[in-house]
Amino acid sequence: MQSSPKPCPLAKGSLRTSLIEETLVATTSDEESTRSARPSSGTAHHGDGLGGLRRDLSNRKVQLVAVGGSIGTALLLSIGGDLNKAGPGGLLLAFAICNVFLALVNNCMAEMTVYMPVSGNFIRMAGHWVDDALGFCAGWNLFLYQFMMIPFEITALSLVLSYWSDHIPVAAIFGGCMVLYFFLNVSTVAVYGEAEFWLSSGKVLLLTMLLCFTFVTMVGGNPQHDAYGFRYWNTPGAFAECSSTGTVGRFEGFLAAVWSASFTCVGPEYVGMMAAEAKHPRTYVKTAFEIVYVRLVVFLVGGALAVGVLVPFNDPVLESVYGSGSGGTGPSQRAAAASPYIIAMQNMGVQVFPHIVTALMATTIFSAGNTYVFCATRSLYSMALEGRAPRRLLTKCTRRGIPVYAFLVVMLAPLLSLLQLSSSSAQVLAWLINVATGATIINYIVTCITYVCFHRACTAQGFDRSALPYYARFQPWSAWIPLVADAVILLCSGYKSVKPFDSAGFLTAYAMPIMVPLLFVGWKLAKRTTWRRPRDVDLVWEAPSITAYEMALDDRPVGFFEDCYLALRSVVQRDEGDKSNV
């Protein structure tokens, strides 16, 4: 059992320390004079960036969601289309590059979030540290992205279940998801966290099984006793041609894989969204951000490598589903059988295991949808706290800390999954993927802009970043590199729609890049906001009240395995108590 993590200290900057400490002393004194008892970790605090939310997420829940919260359809199904377009070499290169950029974004987000774990994360930081207009457009961009991903995951779930039967009613799957999402998100955040702990454990198990399956079968551990190794990297080759032929076609395939990888490779923002509801935010969230690096390498880059080893990019099933003659790439034309992992198992004659993998895929995709419901609710709630959405209605929380009206708005999203009942649903959902990918990249661009401004403010005010709970190295270059790279990827997103010109593809690719600047300008003109100068940025903000909350806690932070042990012991003791009462 690992040792307990130590509580993270508050940063001490040479210029700002006195102000922080004075505010902290005042805050602590007020609390001591008005309370007769210390708060539990689940108490809602309205002065620490929470609003009416509650800090009920334990360490084990935060860490598991950090590992698997955003893993879903893209990594298990859609990655087959990327392999078909780019080949194994192009796919691996695209995922490696995108994950390097994502790791740099994670580096930026971790420093800001661990220091200031407020609800809404970077969308509120952008408004507070940069410009209120940037927070407004970033908030709506993030919310719309998460809102659109909910029906995408529900549709994918119905397709995975069609592996067993084509007669499963779409309405039944829709209704089941609605009911489960409702009960998992409307009770308490602890219930959501417990559910995601087990669902994310299933994701980790599934991906570990698939990586082990890849290694065992490539060295000959398959029904055909064929040690195929990296055969498909030689025949048909490492790079596929997409749209054009020759070098240009291979480069276009690589670009298509980069665009798709930008949709698949996500994660830091979900850790940030949970930060405000962690029991020991600075301690647990710091560890969660560190775990993200492992997830990027093992599961995302490792998954791209595994897919390229298992299946040739010109496999007949891949060609029929994702090729130029397939009639589209919308997820409603795919089923679990279109997953490159299932294709590989069927090609090798593996029995039973495909059914186990399909079942775990179903829980994985359901979990991804559940995560989007949680994060979309928190995004909308956080915008309402800042007055960027209807404040009076959407900031209302239940006694258990659930923003109930924001949640009800988010629950309208699953209705879009009923698009699959029409013949045009494949194309509609493919457009949603285009829009969502653009929104994802914009999220990371805003994060980098926010960090650059935060870094400049620290420098201008003499704020010692090295004493922060999480110190991001290689700054500000670690922010500038993904900022420029993601901007280039975003600008090139609609290249396939230009020649021949595809109006729908072009509009969906550039919908968010066009809408977000319009939202920024509109809010700036309407509210007359200003871009904050480095010396005017409030680097203290909610830090004193967050520190006061952590200092007032009776329970100490515990490590992941200790938390698992304590949870198991609690269940055993409760069962023994029930038996003794009988």
Legacy VTK file of the C-alpha trace (Angstrom):
# vtk DataFile Version 3.0
C-alpha trace
ASCII
DATASET POLYDATA
POINTS 582 float
0.000 0.000 0.000
1.503 3.306 -1.061
2.280 6.031 1.411
-0.152 8.868 1.864
0.509 11.953 -0.254
1.401 15.108 1.593
-0.912 18.103 1.383
0.268 20.594 -1.216
1.398 23.985 0.081
0.165 27.286 -1.235
2.564 29.094 -3.512
4.682 31.822 -1.960
5.689 34.576 -4.337
8.089 37.318 -3.293
5.586 40.057 -4.124
2.209 38.389 -3.620
2.885 36.190 -0.583
1.973 38.805 1.972
-1.384 39.468 0.349
-2.159 35.757 0.151
-1.156 35.149 3.746
-3.081 38.161 5.026
-6.214 37.025 3.208
-5.688 33.459 4.419
-5.317 34.552 8.042
-8.459 36.674 7.774
-10.369 33.838 6.138
-9.223 31.303 8.706
-10.007 33.637 11.601
-13.511 34.250 10.291
-14.096 30.528 9.935
-12.815 29.767 13.431
-15.010 32.445 14.935
-18.153 31.333 13.176
-17.833 27.557 13.307
-17.802 25.282 16.271
-16.718 22.292 14.228
-14.535 21.677 11.230
-16.189 20.831 7.904
-16.332 17.432 6.377
-14.789 17.066 2.945
-18.207 16.954 1.385
-19.313 20.333 2.645
-20.270 22.865 -0.001
-18.353 26.134 0.208
-19.592 29.125 -1.670
-16.401 31.123 -1.358
-13.876 28.673 -2.751
-14.806 28.602 -6.417
-17.463 25.936 -5.970
-20.769 27.731 -5.781
-23.174 25.062 -4.509
-21.123 22.016 -5.518
-19.635 19.599 -2.991
-16.135 18.172 -2.650
-17.061 14.490 -2.465
-14.683 12.803 -4.947
-12.123 10.592 -3.232
-8.637 9.879 -4.537
-9.400 6.525 -6.163
-12.313 8.017 -8.100
-10.310 10.988 -9.344
-7.376 8.811 -10.454
-9.483 6.259 -12.339
-11.424 8.944 -14.178
-8.084 10.581 -15.047
-6.982 7.318 -16.638
-10.134 6.340 -18.487
-12.783 9.044 -18.274
-12.555 10.229 -21.889
-11.693 6.902 -23.553
-14.583 5.768 -25.712
-15.719 5.234 -29.276
-12.868 7.002 -31.052
-10.086 4.812 -29.658
-11.983 1.548 -30.105
-13.961 2.014 -33.331
-13.137 5.181 -35.252
-9.417 4.476 -35.145
-10.038 1.863 -37.834
-10.898 4.634 -40.286
-7.677 6.440 -39.402
-5.711 3.263 -40.122
-7.450 2.891 -43.477
-6.555 6.458 -44.504
-3.011 6.766 -43.141
-1.602 3.262 -42.744
0.105 2.021 -39.564
3.103 4.348 -39.867
1.028 7.435 -40.599
-1.393 6.551 -37.800
1.351 6.046 -35.204
3.148 9.228 -36.265
-0.069 11.271 -36.093
-0.963 9.948 -32.636
2.573 10.451 -31.331
2.674 14.071 -32.515
-0.810 14.895 -31.203
-0.009 13.359 -27.832
3.201 15.375 -27.534
1.119 18.520 -28.028
-1.506 17.226 -25.586
1.163 16.481 -22.969
2.357 20.085 -23.253
-1.231 21.315 -22.835
-1.585 19.033 -19.810
1.565 20.623 -18.388
-0.038 24.069 -18.648
-3.445 23.059 -17.332
-1.969 21.153 -14.397
-0.097 24.143 -12.993
-3.120 26.443 -13.174
-5.656 23.876 -11.951
-3.707 22.459 -9.014
-3.083 26.000 -7.785
-6.654 27.184 -8.444
-9.077 24.196 -8.480
-12.261 26.159 -9.179
-15.409 24.900 -10.869
-15.336 25.372 -14.622
-11.553 25.175 -14.703
-9.926 26.898 -17.685
-13.114 28.558 -18.964
-13.334 30.582 -15.742
-9.577 31.125 -15.615
-9.681 32.530 -19.153
-12.306 35.047 -18.097
-10.590 35.952 -14.837
-6.959 36.085 -15.941
-7.255 37.142 -19.602
-10.542 38.672 -20.769
-14.139 37.995 -19.813
-14.964 37.697 -23.519
-12.438 34.860 -23.867
-14.062 33.049 -20.947
-17.475 33.504 -22.557
-16.562 32.073 -25.964
-14.407 29.311 -24.429
-17.225 28.266 -22.116
-19.805 27.933 -24.855
-17.303 26.182 -27.119
-16.579 23.596 -24.422
-20.237 23.135 -23.533
-21.348 22.638 -27.145
-18.556 20.108 -27.697
-19.565 18.060 -24.665
-23.247 18.432 -25.504
-22.694 17.022 -29.014
-20.586 14.112 -27.799
-23.415 12.688 -25.676
-25.606 11.587 -28.638
-22.478 10.459 -30.481
-21.635 7.994 -27.705
-25.247 6.785 -27.377
-25.394 6.100 -31.106
-22.082 4.251 -30.937
-23.414 2.168 -28.051
-26.413 1.028 -30.080
-24.074 0.019 -32.895
-21.802 -1.968 -30.621
-24.806 -3.835 -29.251
-25.836 -4.655 -32.833
-22.868 -7.052 -32.888
-25.161 -9.553 -31.196
-28.453 -8.599 -32.841
-29.717 -6.137 -35.422
-33.128 -6.145 -33.765
-32.273 -4.289 -30.551
-34.668 -1.297 -30.485
-32.870 2.023 -30.756
-35.525 3.596 -28.546
-34.796 1.061 -25.789
-31.087 1.908 -25.790
-31.907 5.611 -25.812
-34.335 5.197 -22.915
-31.928 3.047 -20.930
-29.122 5.589 -21.293
-31.439 8.428 -20.292
-32.523 6.618 -17.115
-29.005 5.580 -16.112
-27.494 8.996 -16.841
-30.252 10.560 -14.761
-29.730 8.399 -11.672
-25.919 8.489 -11.844
-25.774 12.280 -12.096
-28.736 13.585 -10.111
-28.104 11.971 -6.704
-24.631 13.046 -5.494
-21.235 13.536 -7.078
-20.039 10.635 -4.909
-22.468 8.308 -6.715
-21.194 9.523 -10.092
-17.620 9.056 -8.902
-18.297 5.535 -7.639
-19.939 4.531 -10.912
-17.097 5.998 -12.960
-14.537 4.294 -10.731
-15.879 0.892 -11.738
-16.634 1.839 -15.340
-13.160 3.319 -15.773
-11.696 0.205 -14.173
-13.426 -1.722 -16.941
-11.818 0.583 -19.516
-8.364 0.000 -18.079
-9.019 -3.747 -18.060
-10.247 -3.692 -21.671
-7.326 -1.685 -23.034
-4.817 -3.759 -21.075
-6.377 -6.927 -22.481
-6.221 -5.565 -26.039
-2.567 -4.542 -25.719
-1.695 -7.961 -24.266
-3.719 -9.640 -27.025
-1.702 -7.730 -29.614
1.643 -8.778 -28.153
0.705 -12.424 -27.597
-0.766 -12.927 -31.067
2.031 -11.104 -32.936
4.607 -13.531 -31.492
2.540 -16.570 -32.495
0.034 -17.016 -29.675
-3.019 -17.342 -31.929
-5.096 -20.227 -33.357
-3.056 -20.130 -36.583
0.296 -20.131 -34.717
1.386 -17.356 -37.046
4.103 -15.075 -35.642
3.171 -12.197 -37.923
5.053 -9.480 -36.023
5.162 -6.231 -38.010
4.225 -7.933 -41.283
1.573 -5.386 -42.211
4.126 -2.576 -41.966
5.866 -4.167 -44.963
2.842 -5.482 -46.843
0.785 -3.503 -47.764
3.113 -0.899 -46.205
3.524 1.649 -43.447
1.793 4.564 -45.197
-1.494 4.540 -47.104
-2.520 6.872 -49.910
-5.595 9.004 -49.284
-7.417 11.004 -51.987
-4.297 11.418 -54.159
-1.482 9.044 -55.095
2.213 8.975 -54.335
3.847 11.220 -51.767
0.973 13.716 -51.830
-1.552 10.965 -51.126
0.478 9.620 -48.221
0.806 13.119 -46.770
-2.952 13.645 -47.104
-3.509 10.371 -45.262
-1.234 11.571 -42.484
-3.133 14.888 -42.257
-6.441 13.010 -42.054
-5.015 10.930 -39.194
-3.802 14.068 -37.392
-7.306 15.548 -37.606
-8.852 12.333 -36.287
-6.206 11.999 -33.567
-7.127 15.497 -32.400
-10.632 14.130 -31.810
-9.404 10.966 -30.072
-6.572 12.321 -27.927
-8.256 14.233 -25.107
-8.223 14.086 -21.336
-6.712 16.982 -19.338
-9.896 19.032 -19.460
-11.863 16.245 -17.736
-9.424 16.170 -14.835
-9.815 19.939 -14.632
-13.593 19.666 -14.515
-13.407 17.269 -11.554
-10.878 19.370 -9.649
-13.439 21.535 -7.868
-15.222 18.479 -6.457
-12.220 16.498 -5.203
-11.948 16.100 -1.426
-8.334 17.270 -1.317
-8.210 19.176 -4.604
-4.582 20.248 -4.713
-3.225 16.859 -3.637
-5.485 14.491 -5.577
-5.693 16.559 -8.754
-1.915 16.941 -8.932
-1.545 13.154 -8.997
-4.328 12.873 -11.570
-2.583 15.233 -13.978
0.647 13.269 -13.572
-1.206 10.055 -14.439
-2.480 11.643 -17.672
1.050 11.397 -19.119
1.046 7.636 -18.574
-2.376 7.301 -20.204
-1.255 9.250 -23.265
1.723 6.967 -23.868
0.327 3.579 -22.870
-3.262 3.692 -24.087
-3.363 6.285 -26.888
0.036 5.864 -28.562
0.077 2.191 -27.570
-3.404 1.745 -29.013
-2.379 3.317 -32.326
0.630 0.986 -32.506
-1.487 -2.072 -31.655
-4.082 -1.357 -34.339
-1.367 -0.986 -36.993
0.147 -4.316 -35.966
-3.130 -6.264 -35.910
-4.802 -5.268 -39.183
-3.557 -4.216 -42.656
-4.875 -0.841 -43.746
-6.409 -2.426 -46.859
-8.340 -5.099 -44.968
-11.603 -5.806 -46.866
-13.785 -5.050 -43.834
-12.007 -1.748 -43.190
-12.355 -0.878 -46.869
-16.063 -1.685 -46.891
-16.765 0.489 -43.849
-14.270 3.339 -44.100
-13.036 3.273 -47.698
-13.954 5.713 -50.428
-16.789 3.529 -51.570
-18.400 3.056 -48.208
-20.722 5.970 -48.597
-19.591 7.913 -45.572
-17.735 7.619 -42.364
-20.493 8.331 -39.922
-20.552 6.127 -36.862
-24.014 4.831 -37.631
-22.553 2.809 -40.494
-20.191 1.048 -38.113
-20.750 -1.753 -35.672
-18.546 -3.517 -33.163
-17.469 -5.787 -36.037
-15.847 -2.729 -37.665
-13.473 -2.297 -34.720
-9.953 -3.193 -35.865
-9.580 -5.349 -32.759
-12.675 -7.407 -33.580
-11.587 -7.634 -37.234
-8.210 -9.016 -36.139
-9.836 -11.601 -33.864
-12.137 -12.765 -36.636
-9.252 -12.961 -39.121
-7.308 -15.175 -36.692
-10.292 -17.368 -35.870
-10.377 -16.357 -32.197
-13.574 -17.514 -30.487
-15.436 -16.160 -27.409
-12.956 -13.337 -26.797
-14.700 -11.015 -29.319
-17.880 -11.251 -27.234
-16.008 -10.333 -24.045
-14.342 -7.394 -25.776
-17.665 -6.229 -27.232
-19.293 -6.295 -23.792
-16.464 -4.225 -22.325
-16.665 -1.869 -25.312
-20.322 -1.271 -24.503
-19.552 -0.307 -20.890
-16.623 1.828 -22.065
-18.771 3.797 -24.490
-21.550 4.201 -21.924
-18.980 5.537 -19.452
-17.704 8.074 -21.986
-21.247 9.366 -22.468
-21.719 9.557 -18.706
-18.516 11.599 -18.394
-19.736 14.040 -21.044
-23.038 14.460 -19.168
-21.156 15.278 -15.963
-18.714 17.698 -17.614
-21.341 19.446 -19.759
-23.434 20.062 -16.633
-20.451 21.567 -14.814
-19.496 23.691 -17.817
-22.973 25.202 -18.077
-23.154 25.719 -14.316
-19.751 27.431 -14.232
-20.740 29.803 -17.023
-23.879 30.691 -15.089
-21.770 31.482 -12.004
-19.911 34.095 -14.057
-23.074 35.490 -15.665
-22.288 34.025 -19.099
-25.453 31.899 -18.986
-28.783 32.533 -17.178
-27.523 32.888 -13.607
-30.737 32.765 -11.594
-31.887 29.454 -13.058
-28.731 27.498 -13.886
-26.830 28.128 -10.636
-29.480 26.482 -8.477
-28.202 23.324 -6.801
-29.916 20.618 -4.805
-29.030 20.099 -1.148
-26.669 17.376 -2.338
-24.731 19.797 -4.526
-26.149 18.932 -7.966
-26.816 21.843 -10.388
-30.196 20.415 -11.245
-31.412 22.853 -13.915
-28.096 22.815 -15.754
-28.320 19.020 -15.676
-31.844 19.049 -17.126
-30.667 21.231 -20.025
-27.839 18.775 -20.732
-30.292 15.872 -20.729
-31.789 17.274 -23.930
-28.631 16.144 -25.751
-29.499 12.411 -25.880
-32.505 13.306 -28.034
-30.074 13.959 -30.900
-29.161 10.273 -30.857
-32.602 9.583 -32.340
-31.175 10.911 -35.613
-30.014 7.354 -36.243
-33.655 6.440 -36.905
-33.435 8.299 -40.211
-31.477 7.256 -43.271
-29.343 10.404 -43.130
-28.098 9.889 -39.589
-24.659 8.663 -40.693
-23.894 11.914 -42.455
-25.363 14.070 -39.697
-23.259 12.386 -37.025
-20.159 12.595 -39.227
-20.737 16.364 -39.320
-21.032 16.364 -35.525
-17.599 14.726 -35.320
-16.184 17.458 -37.556
-17.670 20.187 -35.373
-16.578 18.475 -32.149
-12.995 18.081 -33.371
-12.740 21.788 -34.114
-14.143 22.572 -30.674
-11.606 20.254 -29.015
-8.664 22.010 -30.643
-10.071 25.416 -29.668
-10.274 24.245 -26.031
-6.546 23.601 -26.044
-5.752 26.846 -27.837
-7.674 28.776 -25.159
-5.883 26.824 -22.419
-2.504 27.780 -23.878
-3.498 31.442 -24.287
-4.683 31.500 -20.678
-1.450 29.978 -19.464
0.709 32.423 -21.438
-1.175 35.312 -19.817
-0.933 33.648 -16.395
2.827 33.195 -16.875
3.264 36.834 -17.914
1.279 37.989 -14.888
3.442 35.887 -12.558
6.585 37.397 -14.082
5.255 40.961 -13.942
4.125 40.635 -10.320
7.133 38.690 -9.043
5.001 35.644 -8.254
7.304 32.652 -7.604
5.874 29.835 -9.739
8.472 27.332 -8.506
6.690 27.262 -5.130
3.323 26.354 -6.655
1.871 22.919 -5.779
2.533 21.871 -9.401
5.385 23.575 -11.247
5.215 23.312 -15.042
8.680 23.199 -16.571
9.840 24.520 -19.948
7.519 27.504 -19.793
6.338 29.518 -21.607
7.547 27.419 -24.578
5.480 24.480 -23.365
2.432 26.677 -23.995
3.537 28.361 -27.212
4.392 25.132 -29.071
0.916 23.496 -28.820
-0.725 26.899 -29.278
0.904 27.401 -32.685
0.614 23.729 -33.689
-3.087 23.474 -32.833
-3.786 26.732 -34.673
-2.153 25.291 -37.814
-4.116 22.027 -37.494
-7.331 24.013 -37.098
-6.636 26.114 -40.187
-5.932 22.988 -42.264
-8.994 21.121 -41.008
-11.123 21.650 -44.103
-8.528 20.874 -46.759
-10.425 17.817 -48.016
-13.539 19.925 -48.584
-11.867 22.420 -50.905
-11.135 20.253 -53.942
-13.697 19.151 -54.915
-15.638 21.660 -52.868
-17.973 20.090 -50.304
-20.062 22.821 -48.708
-21.326 20.681 -45.808
-17.879 19.324 -44.977
-16.313 22.779 -45.217
-18.937 24.403 -42.983
-18.762 21.713 -40.302
-14.957 21.767 -40.273
-14.858 25.535 -39.798
-18.112 25.996 -37.840
-16.442 26.418 -34.448
-13.403 28.391 -35.729
-15.892 30.876 -37.198
-18.415 30.892 -34.353
-15.960 31.277 -31.449
-14.368 34.547 -32.688
-17.870 35.906 -33.332
-18.856 35.047 -29.753
-15.680 36.722 -28.493
-16.264 39.938 -30.445
-19.987 40.024 -29.650
-19.463 39.648 -25.885
-16.589 42.112 -25.904
-18.681 44.768 -27.618
-21.783 44.082 -25.528
-19.997 44.056 -22.158
-17.103 46.389 -23.060
-14.578 43.952 -21.625
-10.829 44.605 -21.590
-7.783 42.393 -22.103
-6.142 42.390 -18.678
-2.622 43.732 -18.352
-0.150 41.380 -16.591
0.211 43.625 -13.533
-3.583 43.889 -13.148
-4.303 40.145 -13.130
-5.674 38.865 -9.817
-3.400 35.918 -9.059
-4.882 35.462 -5.577
-8.558 35.037 -6.556
-9.955 31.963 -4.727
-6.596 30.657 -3.448
-7.002 31.757 0.210
-10.442 30.195 0.649
-9.317 26.960 -1.053
-6.320 26.789 1.266
-8.527 27.538 4.275
-10.821 24.682 3.243
-7.913 22.237 2.996
-6.443 23.378 6.332
-9.818 22.943 8.048
-10.258 19.321 6.960
-10.065 16.679 9.662
-9.287 13.788 7.322
-5.839 13.592 5.738
-5.258 12.893 2.038
-4.743 9.194 1.320
-3.051 7.339 -1.511
-4.894 5.444 -4.239
-4.429 1.941 -2.833
-5.112 3.051 0.726
-8.331 4.669 -0.465
-9.344 1.424 -2.196
-8.602 -0.503 1.010
-10.613 1.918 3.142
-13.569 1.723 0.745
-13.483 -2.089 0.816
-13.210 -2.142 4.612
-16.191 0.203 4.861
-18.301 -2.143 2.733
-17.285 -5.172 4.813
-18.041 -3.395 8.086
-21.420 -2.263 6.786
-22.301 -5.830 5.775
-21.245 -7.140 9.181
-23.341 -4.453 10.855
-26.386 -5.412 8.787
-25.961 -9.077 9.725
-25.634 -8.251 13.419
-28.836 -6.210 13.288
-30.723 -9.124 11.773
LINES 1 583
582 0 1 2 3 4 5 6 7 8 9 10 11 12 13 14 15 16 17 18 19 20 21 22 23 24 25 26 27 28 29 30 31 32 33 34 35 36 37 38 39 40 41 42 43 44 45 46 47 48 49 50 51 52 53 54 55 56 57 58 59 60 61 62 63 64 65 66 67 68 69 70 71 72 73 74 75 76 77 78 79 80 81 82 83 84 85 86 87 88 89 90 91 92 93 94 95 96 97 98 99 100 101 102 103 104 105 106 107 108 109 110 111 112 113 114 115 116 117 118 119 120 121 122 123 124 125 126 127 128 129 130 131 132 133 134 135 136 137 138 139 140 141 142 143 144 145 146 147 148 149 150 151 152 153 154 155 156 157 158 159 160 161 162 163 164 165 166 167 168 169 170 171 172 173 174 175 176 177 178 179 180 181 182 183 184 185 186 187 188 189 190 191 192 193 194 195 196 197 198 199 200 201 202 203 204 205 206 207 208 209 210 211 212 213 214 215 216 217 218 219 220 221 222 223 224 225 226 227 228 229 230 231 232 233 234 235 236 237 238 239 240 241 242 243 244 245 246 247 248 249 250 251 252 253 254 255 256 257 258 259 260 261 262 263 264 265 266 267 268 269 270 271 272 273 274 275 276 277 278 279 280 281 282 283 284 285 286 287 288 289 290 291 292 293 294 295 296 297 298 299 300 301 302 303 304 305 306 307 308 309 310 311 312 313 314 315 316 317 318 319 320 321 322 323 324 325 326 327 328 329 330 331 332 333 334 335 336 337 338 339 340 341 342 343 344 345 346 347 348 349 350 351 352 353 354 355 356 357 358 359 360 361 362 363 364 365 366 367 368 369 370 371 372 373 374 375 376 377 378 379 380 381 382 383 384 385 386 387 388 389 390 391 392 393 394 395 396 397 398 399 400 401 402 403 404 405 406 407 408 409 410 411 412 413 414 415 416 417 418 419 420 421 422 423 424 425 426 427 428 429 430 431 432 433 434 435 436 437 438 439 440 441 442 443 444 445 446 447 448 449 450 451 452 453 454 455 456 457 458 459 460 461 462 463 464 465 466 467 468 469 470 471 472 473 474 475 476 477 478 479 480 481 482 483 484 485 486 487 488 489 490 491 492 493 494 495 496 497 498 499 500 501 502 503 504 505 506 507 508 509 510 511 512 513 514 515 516 517 518 519 520 521 522 523 524 525 526 527 528 529 530 531 532 533 534 535 536 537 538 539 540 541 542 543 544 545 546 547 548 549 550 551 552 553 554 555 556 557 558 559 560 561 562 563 564 565 566 567 568 569 570 571 572 573 574 575 576 577 578 579 580 581
